[in-house]
Amino acid sequence: MFPVDWAGRCLRPLLDSSSPAGRHLAVLFCLSVLACLIGCSDRNSLEAYPDAIDAEFDQSSRTQPLRIPQFPNHRTLYHQLDELDINWLQFAQLHQCDLGDLVGRRNSGLGRLATDSQRLIYELEFLNRAASCSTQNREWLDEIIQIKKQSLKAHWWNAVFAGPEMRQSMSTAGVLDADDVWGHTAVSVSPLEDVLRLSHSNEVPQNLEAHLQALSVTPYGQRIAAWRLITGVLQRVTHTITTEGSRACLSGLPTNRSRRVAAIFRRYAIPIQAGLAIQLGPDQQWLSVLNRHLNAFEKLSQPLNGWLADVNQAFLELDAAHKQHQKAWQIFLDQCGMGVQDLANPSGVEVGG
């Protein structure tokens, strides 16, 4: 599904233009977005769009590879927590308040192999049961409860941010094809938000493993990689249109070359802009959720702050490249005196590729 306010997002940046060409571009663009939502069949390689522009202006540039932020490894993120020891007499007292079996399972062979998410559930269950424990001489238990409460946020950190599910979700590994990058499917914020919302509760989380599994298969990292690829392509096209575009015009009037460029716009730029109109809102949403919840972990989040700063910067650069790309096309249309009729019907001009 696409955002219900897609029309406003699509029209607003272009209708801000005072030029007739800019307003015509807005109308054509949004009609084409609707057509692409129904079904854009033209899937091209990542370089097809800038290569087509370069060929029209006899250029031979290359899309500059941009550094993709890499999620830190487990060792960097993990917070080591000390084990708490009790003697046999204290262990026997725990059986008086429904804690003995819980602690016994934790110290069994399987318990010692528990994942960090399972360890987190153990810590929460221990605190919930210990709160109502009425054993005598419980000063030692009160001390353990206090230590466990202080370390609870670190257990949440290890289970979520240092866990394999978050690392898999934020992975940028793999090869992205054109459909991955230019496609019209947005990544939902829900898997990330569902897990992070649980981290603010002291109750034993329901279905934590299921939420983590849903997070692991949600490709937020692939979106970050796509941002960098999109940014590089848009920057390359913007540079060529800005520096060479006026050559396609003759005294402010359209020429055969400008109409060929308009055909490139219709084939490549409009589907790309349509995809961005759908994707950027949800991308900004899940990135905002990530920033907000990381701030709540305070010092624990320090190993991840550098990565997050790079991800935030990558999104800002994509947003800037998107706006500059739109502006470059508006200026080109103004320079060549082209209107909506030129874009909608470029005199039968065909674009190869």
N, C-alpha and C positions, 0 to 999 in steps of 0.2 A: 504494500500500500504506500501511497505517497502523502505528504503532509496536506492537511485540508486548506492551509493558507498558501499553497504553492503558487497560485496566481499572483498574490500580493508580492511574494518573494521575487517572482520572475519579472513582474512589471516595474516594481518600485525603482530599482537602480537605473533602468533605461528611461523611464518616464521623467526622471529628474532632469534629463537632458532638455535643454531649451531648443535644440535643433529639430527641424522636421524629420530629418533622416533618423535621428535617435528615437523619435516617437514611432516612426514607421518600423524601425528595427524591433522595438518592443512588441508591437502588435504581431509581426511575423514570427518573432521568436516564441511568443507564448502560444500562438496557434500551432507552431511546430512542436512545442513541448507536449501539447495535448496529443498530437499525432504520434509522437514517439512513445508516449505512455500506452497508447493502444498497441503499438508494435513497431519498433525501429529494427529493420532487418539488416541495416548496413553496419556491420561490425568490422572495423579496420584495425590494422596494427597500430601500436602506440605512436609510431613515427610517421604514419601515413599523412596525418593532418599537417604537421610542420614541413614534411618533405614536399607536399603538394604546393604549399605557399612558397617555399624556397625555389621550387622548379619554375614557378610562374615569374619569379623575379630574378632568375639566374643566380641564385645564391647557393652556397654549399655549407651551411652551418650545421652544427650537431647539437642535439639536446644535451646540456651540461648535466652530468650525474650529480645529484644532491645527496648529501649524507643522510642516511635514515637512522633515527634514534633506535638503539638496541636495548631491550629490556635487560636489566642486570641479572646476573646468574644467582642461583640459590644461595651460594656461599656468601655473596655480598649482602644479600637481604636478610638472611636468617639471624635471629637474635637468640644466642645461647642462654638457656635458663637452667639454674641450678636445681638439682633434685633435693627434695626435703625428706629427711630420714626420721623415722620414729622407731622406738624400741618395742619389744614384744608385749610388754604390759600396756603400752599406749594402743597398740594394735588391737589387743583384746578389748579395751574400753570402747573402741570404735564399733564393735559389734552390738553395743547397747543402743546405738542410734542409727542403725541401717547404713553404716559406712564401711563396716568390715568387708563385706562382699565386694563393694566397689573398689576399695583399695587393694583387695586381694586380686581382682581381675587386672588391675593396672600393673601389678608386679608379677603377673604370670608371664610365661614365654610370649604369648600372643600380645599381651598388653604392652610389653616392652618394644614390640614391633609396630605399635599403633602409629598411624599417620598423624600429622600435626592437626588435622581437622578432628580426628578421633580423640586426640589428647585434649583439644579445646573442649569438646563435649564432656569429657571426664572432669576437667577442672570446674566447669559450670555445674555439673551434677553434684560434685563434692561440696561446693559452696552452698548450693540450695539445701542439701541434706544437713550440712553442718550447722546451718543457721538455727535449726530446731533441735539440735542435739543437747541433751540434758545430762550428760555424763558428769560425774563428780571430778573435782580437781582438773578443770578444763582450761587452766591458764595456757598450757602448752598448745591446746587446740585453737584457742583464740589467737595465739601468735601465728600458727600455721594459716588460719583463715585470713589474717591481715596480710601476710606475705603473698598468699594466692590472689587476693583482691588486687594487690599492687601489680602483680605480674599478668593479670588477665588480659590487658590490652596487648601485651607482647604475644600472648598465645593467639589472640585474634590476628595479629600481624603475621605470625608464622603460618597460620592456617590459610590465610587469604592471599596476602601480597607476596609472601615467600613460597607459597604453594605451587605445585605443578600446574594447576588449572589456570591461575592468573598468568603464569609464564607462557603457557601454550596459547592463551587468548591474545596476549600481547606480542606474540612472535611475528616477526616480519619475514621469516624464512619462506622459501618457495618462489616460484615464478608466476608473476601476474600477467595474465593475458588482457587483451583489449576489453573483454566483457567484464573482467574483474574491476578494471579501472574506470571505464566509461559507462558501466551498467547502471540501470535505473532502480536498483534495490538498495534501500537504506539499511544500515546496521542498527538494531534496536538497542536502546539504553537499558532495557529491563533486566537482562542477565547480570549486568554489572551492578545496577542499582539494587536488585534483590539481595545480592550477597552483601554489599556494603551496608545496607540498611540494618541487616542482622547484627553487624559488628558493634552497634551502639546499645545493644540490649544485654542484660545480665541473665536473661532467661535461657534455658537450654533451647537452641534453635531447632525448629522443625524442618526436616528435609534439607539439612545443610548440604549433605553430599549431593543431592539432586540439583540444588542451586549451583554448586561448584561445577558439576558436570555440564550444566547448561552454559556456564561461563566459559568453560574450556573450549567449546565448539563455536563460540561467537568470535569472529575474526577482527577484533579491534586493531590488532597489530597490522593486519593486511590493509586496513584502511589508512593507517599511518604511512605505510609504504606507498600506497596509491596516492596519498597527498603529495609526496615528494615527486613522483613521476608526473602527476598532473601539473604541478607547479613548474617543473622544468619545461614541459611542452608548451604551456601557456606563455611562459616568459620568452621562449624562442619565437613563437608566432607573433607575440606582441612586438618584439624587437624588429622583426622583419617588416610587419605592417607599418610600424611607426617610421622606420627609416627609409623604406622603399615604396610605400603605398602611393605617394603622390605621383610616382612615375606611371601609374596606371590611368591617370586622369589627363584630360586635355582642356585647359582653360576652365576648370570646374565642371566639365561635362563627362559623362561616362564614355568609355571606349570599349572595344572588344576585350582588351585585357582586363579592364575593371569588371566587366561582366563575367569573365572567366573566374576572377577572384571571388565574385559574388557567388558563383556556383560552388566554389570550394567552401565558402561560408555555409551555404545551405547543406552541403553534404556532411561536413565535419563539425563545424563550430556549433551549429544549433543542437545536434544530439548531445554534444559535450556539455553545453550550457544547460540542457534539459536534465542531464544526469546530476550536475552540480546543484541545480535548484532543488532536487530531491534529497541529495545526500548531505549537504553542508549543515542543514538544520539539525538532523539527528546526530551528526558527528560532533557538532558543538555541544549538543545536549549531554552526550555521554562523557565528553571531555570535561565539561563543567562538573558533572557528578564525581568524576575521578579526582579533580582538584579539591572539591569540597570535602570529600571523605578523607583524603590524604592529610589535609590540614588538621583534622581531628586527631590524628595519631601523633602529632607534634614531633618530638625528637626521634621517635621510632622511624619516621618517614625519611630521615636524612639520607640514607643510602639510595633513595629513589628520587630525591629532589632534582638532581642534575638531569636525569632522564626525563622527568616530567617537564622541566623547563625547556628542554629541546623539543618535546612533543608540542607544547604550547606555541613555541616559536614556529614550528613547522606548519601548524594550522593558521597562524597569523600570516605567514608568507603565502600560503595557498589562497587565503581570502584576498590578500593584496593583489596577487597575480590574476585572480578571477576578475576583480574590478578593473584592473589595468587592461586586461584582455577585452572586456566590454567597451571600455573607453577608446581603445585603439580602433575597434571596428566602427564606432560612432564617428570618429574623426575621419576615417577613410571614406565613409559614405558621404559625409559633408563635403570633403575635398572633391569627390567625383560627382557630386550633384545627383546621387542615386536615391531613388525612392522605393517604396514598397513594391511597385510594379517591376522594378529592375531585379529585386531579390526573388520575387515570386515567379518570374518568367524571364530568365536570363537569355532570351532569344535562342533557345535550343542549344546553348553551349553545353558541352559535355566535359566532365573531368575524368581523366584516366585514373587507373589504379584499382 
